[in-house]
Amino acid sequence: MNQQVNEAFEALRAHGSQVKKQHLRILFEQDPQRFQRFSAEACWILMDYSKSRITADTLPLLEKLAKAAGIEARRDAMYAGERINTTENRAVLHTALRNRSNTPVLLDGKDVMPDVNGVLAAIEKFTDAVRNGTRTGSTGKPFTDVVNIGIGGSDLGPRMVVRALSPDARRDLRVHFVANVDPSDMHDVLATLDPSTTLFVIASKTFTTMETMTNGRAARAWVADALGEDAVGAHFVAVSTNAKEVSAFGISTEEMFGFWDWVGGRYSLWSAIGLPIALSVGFAKFAELLDGAHQMDLHFKSAPILQNLPMLLGLLRVWEIDVMGSTTVALLPYDQRLELFTPHLQQVDMESNGKGVMLDGAPVVYGSGPVVWGSPGTNGQHAFHQLIHQGNRVIPCEFLLARHSRTPIGDGHQKLIANCLAQSEALMRGKNEAEVRAELTKQGLSGEALENLVPHKLFTGNRPSITFLYEQLDARTLGSITALYEHAIFVQGTCWNVNSFDQWGVELGKQLALPILDALTGGKTGTHDASRAGLLARIGS
């Protein structure tokens, strides 16, 4: 970590010690313009960060940190195709996948856009054929169901988008997802399907991922048993780069949709991994999703730091983690169709910045990525919001809210909005002792009964939140929101000087699973620690 970054963090911490003494309720009372001062807007999204624990002096200090950490230079290097993923010697060009301006994107002197556009054209052609009924199963029947088989980035991203854009989906072409190697996942999906009208998409870059290929082979057997071995090719396509294994599986390489090693798994929904999205909502809506993300890419690339939504979100998170002492972030979409947004962002965030060493291999000096968790409102209010309001840990919250529902019923959406705004206000204001006493007195309590209840009814408040407000959850807006978070995570990683684009932490468990599998299937037993040996003995008995 360079000296300028250390000095920037030291200045922030000195400032933070003063901010901690101030209550958000008082800051709002002192500044009627606080919302105008601490909000920003871009790409159809309003970001209200006025309920963050900051003052007018905080933002210049965060900007100094951004400058010291070289965020702008590292961002520009990413867009330029430099190999900023140093541990894997790879460029990071998921932004090229949604480059709707079609400006050249160079990698080692070669423009990648012709290849990107070629895959998009193949997706559009295939998607149109399935949706209009000209690409059928082996019996000639149109497909009624699509099953995407993948895991991690090959599952979470497209699964999230298909759920979020369900109002745009074809009702006669249902899209399902299988990820877990637990047979119950595959069983429960297949139980409702007809092999003759089911299309499988196997999504694995290498076509060797253990969970994906185990499920893929199970699906293959299901089709072959019902329709015959010759039917397999008509019911499977692949998203992969391994033509040899795809062909050996029985899938035509003409229906193999490729992508590149500069596409990280958790950023891959914009690539051919998004094929199930296009099948569900049509290629035109998939293109709108890409366009929304592209608009956020342009904003991130060009807007000044303190008017730049991803910069602001990333820096405010660093502020909360490294200065104010938070370790988790609650991501709370008040939008039921974003119920899978938090699980998707868990991977993007925690796989990106869950690192213990910096780019030079030295231990991380400042905080690494927070624990990201949450679920849609208002459900969460009746589950874990108690901890957020009165627990002894301060948990920053990020609310996502649409002005309008795409499928309004009665006054449900107005009540949803009221609850979302009330939650952020309650977290900010709290309820002090005088207010609690007045409330209990009005209810008729007095004496010992009142005194005993007072401490239980207190809310400290001064708990930070950010609210993102958008018009409605359409494809373009979803693309922008998702790209906003991707870039904010990159901003955080740059402040901490970690590589946000590798994920070596997933490897060890995979390696250790192989000898255990050998032992379970009658192969070499190997040497096991006492716990593993005891569990294996019980499982095998």
N, C-alpha and C positions, 0 to 999 in steps of 0.2 A: 504494500500500500504506500503510495507516494506521500511526501510530506505535506503537499497542498491538501490532499484528501484528509489526512489526519488533522490538520489545522481547521479544515471546514467542519469536521465532526466535533472537534473540541469547542468551536464557536457555537455550534448548534446545541451542544449539551449545556454550555453555560447559559445560553438563552432559555433552554428548556427548563432549567431549574427555576427560572422566574415565571415561566408560563404555567408551570404546575401549581403555582400559588393562586392562579386566577381561575375563576369559575366561568364556564361558558354562559350561564344565565346572566351574569353580570356583564360580560363582554357584549352580549346582545342588547342589554339595556343601555349600555354606554354608546353603542354605535348603531343607530337605526338603519344605516346603509351597509350593514355587515353582509347581507345577502348579495347585494350588487358588487361589493368589494371582493367577495370570495365565491364567485361562480364564474363559469366559463361555458362556452357553447361551440360545438362543431359537429358536422356530419349528423345533423338531426338529433343530437343528444345534448341536453343541458346537464352540466355537472355542478351540483350545489355542494361545495365543501365548506360552507360557512359554519357548520357544526363540528368542524375539526378543531382540535385544541391548538389553535394558532393565533397569533396576533399579526399586525401589519409588519412587524420586524422579522417574522419567520420566513416569509417567502424569499426575500433577498438572500438570506442565509442558505436556503435550499438551492437557490439558483447558483450560488457560489460553489456548493457541493457538486452540482451537476457539471459546472465548468471544470472544477478540479478533477473530477472523475473522468472527464473526457467523453461524456455521454454522446454529445453531438458528433464527435469524430468517430466514435465506435458505431453509432447509428449509420453514418455515411459509409463506413467501411462495409457494413452489412449490405446496404443497398448496392454497393459497388461490386459485390461478389467476391470480396476478400475472404480468406479462409479464417474467419474469426472463431470457428469451432476448432481450437488449436489441438485438443487432445485426439481428435479424429481427423484432423487436417482436411476439414470440409468447409465449404461456403455455407451460408445460411440464407437461402433465397426463397422461402415460402411466399414472400411478397411478390415474386415473379409469377406465381401461380394465379394471382388475382390482378395482374397488371393489365387492367382493361384499357389503359391508354396505349398499350402495345409499344411503348418505347423500348429500345434495345436494352437488354440486361446482359452484361458481359460476364462470362466466367472463363478465365484463362484466354481471353481475347475472342471467345465465340459467343454470339448472341443465343441465349437459351430460348428466346420467345418462339421461334418456329417449332421447336419440339413441344413446348407447352401448348401452343395453339393446335398442333397436330393431335395431341391427346384429347384436348377439349372437343375437337371436331369428331373424333372417334366416339367419345362419350355421347355427344349430341345425336350422332347417327344411330348408335345402339339404343339409346334411351327412346328416341322417337319410334324405332322399330318395335320395341317391346310395348310401348304405350299405345301404338296404333294397331297392334295385333299381327304385324307381319313377321315378327320374330317370335316364334311359338315354341312350345315344348315338343317332345318327340311324337306326341299323338296328334299334333296340329291344333291343339286347344291354346287359346291365349293364356298368358300367365295371369293368375289372380293374386299370387303371393311371391314376394322376394325375401330371401333370408340372407342377411349379411353375416358371414362368419369371419371374425377377426378378434383382436384383443388390443387393449391399450388405445393408442392413437388410431388404430384401424377400426375401433368400435365406438369409443366415447364421443368423439367429435361428430361423426355422421349420425349417431344415435340421438345426440342432443339436438341437432338441427332438424332431423325428421320429426321429432316430438314438437319442437318449437313452431315449426311451420305446418303443423297438422291441418289447419284450415285450408291450406293450398293442396293437400294431398288428394290423389285419386282414390275414391272410396272402393273402387273395384280392383285396386292394385295395392294390397297391404304390404308394408315393409316391416320385417321382423329382424331382430338381432340376437345372435348367439355368440357369447364370448367365453364364458367359464368352462373350463375342462370338466367340471362336475357334470356327469351325464344328465342330471335333472334339467339343466338349462336347455340342452338340445331336445330332450324328451318332451318337455312341456311346450316347446314351439312346434315340433313336428306333429304332436298329437292333434292339432287342429287343422292340418294341411292335407292337401291332395297331391301326391307326387307328380301327377300328370300336368298340374298347373302351377308348379313351384319352380322358381329360378333361384339358384344359389350363387352368391358372389363370395368367393374366397379371397380375402384381403390379407396378403402377407408378402412383404417386399422380397424376402428370401425364399418363400414357399417352404420354409422348414420350421417355422415357429411351432413349438410343441403343442400348445393349446389349440391353435388354429387348425393345424393339420390333423390332430386327433379328431376334432369336430368335423373337419372336412371329410375325412375318411368315413366317419359315421354317417354323414349325409349322403355320401356317394353310395354306400352299401344300401341305404334306405331307398334310393332311387333305383339302383340296379336290381334289388330284390323285387321291387314292384313293377318295373317297366323293362327290365332286361339291361344287360351290360351295354348294348349299343345305344341306349338312350342317354347315357351319362353326358356326352358332349353337348346335347341339346339343353341340358338343365343346369350347366355350370359355366361360369365365366370367372376370370381371375384378375385381380389387381396385384401385379407382381412384376419383378424384373428377371425372374428365373425361368426362362423359356423352356429349359430342359425338364425341370420338375413339373412345370405346368402341363407340358405335353405328355409326360409320363402318367400324370393323373387322369388324362383323357380329355383335357380341355384344348380346344383349338387355339393356337397362338394368335390367330386373327382376332380372337376375343379375349386377349390378354392386354389389359390397360396398364401402362407402365408409369413409373415416376422415378425420381433420381435421388442420389445419396445426399443431395443438398436440401432434401425435404425431411425434416425431423418428424418422427411419428406423431408427436403431439401437435404438430402444425400441419398435419397432412389432410385434414378434411377438405382443404381447398384444391387438392389434387384429385387423381383418379380414385382415391379413397372415398371421395364424395359421390361416387357412382350411385349408391343407394339413395342419396339425397335427390339427385337428378331423376331417378326412376320414380321417386315418390311424388315430387312436386313439379316435375318437368324441367327441361333444360333451361328454359327462359327464366324461371325462378332461381335456379342454381346460378345463372349468370348474374341475377340481381344480388344474390348473396355475395358473389365475388366482387361486384361493383361497390357494394357498401364497404367491404373490407378495404378495397383499393382507395376509396375516398379517405378512410382513416389513415392509410399508409401515406397518402399525399400530405395530409394534415400533420402527421407525426414527423414527416421529413422536412417540413417547411415552417411550421408555426414556431414563434418564439417560445422559450422554455415555459414562461409563466402564463402563456395563453394556450399551451399545448396539453390536451387532455391526458394522453398517456404519460407525459412527463410529470404533470401535476399528481396524478394518481400514484405513480411509482415513487415520487419523492415524498409524498405524504405518508405512504406506507413505510418508507425508510425512517421518516421522522417518528412515527408511532413505535416502530420496533426498536430502533437504536437510541432514541432519545427519551421517549415516554415509557418504554419498558413493556410494550405489549408483545405477546408471542403468538397470538392467533388473530385471524380475521374471519368474521362471520359474513358470508356472502348471501344476501337475502333478497332474492327476486320476488317482488309482489306481482307475480305473473305465473300462473300454474303451468303454462306451457314451457316455462324455463326451469322446470323441476330437475332437469338433467344438466343445467348450466353449471351449477356448483360442482358436481362430480367431474365434469369435463375440465373445469378450471383447476380443480385439485391436481389433476395430472399436469396441466400446463405449468402451473405455479410450483408445485412441490417437487416435481421431477426436474424442473429447470433450476431452481435455486436452493434445493435441499442439498447443499454442498458443504464439506468441511474444510476444503482447501481452496486457495485462490489460484489464479491463473499461473502463478509461478511455482505452485506446489506447496507454498507455505500455509500454515493454518489460517483459517478465516479470522480476521481481526474483529470485525463487527458482526451483527446478526445475519444469519442466512434466512432463507425463506420462512414465512410464517406457516402455521397450520391453518389451512383453508377449509372451512366447513360451513354448513348451513342448509336450509331447505326453504321452500316457498312460504311466504306469508299468505294467509293468516295462520296456516297450520302451525308454524314454528312458535307463534305466540302462546299456544296451548301446550308447548313442549319445553323448549330450552330457553325461551326469552327470560324466564325467571332468573337464570344464571347471569344473563347479560345485564339485567336491570339491578339486581341486588347482590350478585356474587362479589367476592373480594378480589377478583381479577377484572381489569378493564379490558373489554374486548371491542375493538373498533368494528363498526358495522358498515356494510355497503349495501344500500337499498337500490333496487332496479324497479322502475314503475312506468307504466304506459298511461298516457293521458286518456286513451280510448281503448276499449276492448274491441277486438275484431268480431267477437260473438257475444254481444251484450244480452243479458237476460235480467229483466227487472231492474232493480237498483243495486245489484250485486257489485258492479264495478265502482260505483260511488262509495260504497261501504269499504271496498278494498282500498281505495285511495285514502279514505279517512283513517283507516287503521295504519297504513304505512306512514302517513305524515304524523300521526299521533305517536307512533313508536319512536321516531327520530326526535320528536319534541320531548317526549318523556325522558329519553336517554340524556338529552341535553339539559333540561331544566331540573329534573328530579322533583322531590317534594321535601321541603324542609320541616323542621319541628313545629314551627308556628302554624304552618298549613295543615299538618297532621292533627294538631290539637284542635284547630278550628273545625276541621272536618268531623272529628270524633265527637266534639261537643255538639255540633249540629245534629248528629245522629242520636244524641241523648245520653252519651256516656259521660261519666265523671268519676272523680276519686280514683281508687285503686284500679278499677277496671280500665279506665282511660290510661293511667300511667303504665300499666302492664303492656298495653297494646302499642303505645307510641313507638318504641324502637323497632317493632316489626313492620310498621307502616312507613318508615323513613326510606326515601330514595336519594342517594347522594347526588345523582345526576352527574354532569360534567363528563359524560361518556360520549366519545366522538362517533360521528357517522358521516358518510357521504351519500348523497342521493343522486342517482342518474335518472333523469326524466326524459322520455321519448314519446313520440306521437302515438305509435302503436307498434306491435311486434310483427313487422313484415320482414321479408327476406333481406332487403337492403339495410334496415336498421340492425337486424341481428348480425349481419356481416360486420357492421361498424363497431358494435359493442364487443364482439369477440376479438376483433383486431385491436381494439383499444386495450383490452386486458393483456393480450399477447405482448404488445409493446411496453406496457407498464411493468410487466414482469422482467422484461429485458432491461429497463431502466434500473430497477432494483438490483439486478445482478451486476450491472456495471458499477453501481455505487459500491457494492461489496467486493468487486474485482473477482467474480467467479465466472466460470464458463456456464452460461445458461442453456447450452445447447447439447451437452452430452448427458448421459444417464448411466454411468458405470455402476451406480448403486443397485441396479436391477439384476446385475450379472451373478452375484455370489449365490443367491438363492437358486437360480437356474442350474448353476454348476453342481451344487450340493444335492439337487433333486435327482440327478442322473444315477449316482450309486445307490441311492435309496430305492429308486425304481428297479434297478437291477436286483436288489435284495428281495423286493416284493414279488418279482416275476421269476424267481428261482435262479438268478444268476449269482455272480460273486457277492458274498455278503460284506466283504471289506471290514474295515475297522470303524466302529461307531462309539461315540461317547455313551455314557451310562444312560442318559435320558433317551437318546435315539434308539439304543439297543433295547431298552425296556419297552418303549412304545411299539417298536417293530415286533417284538416278541408277543405282545398282547394282540396286535393287529393280526399276526399270523396264526394265533392259537385257535 
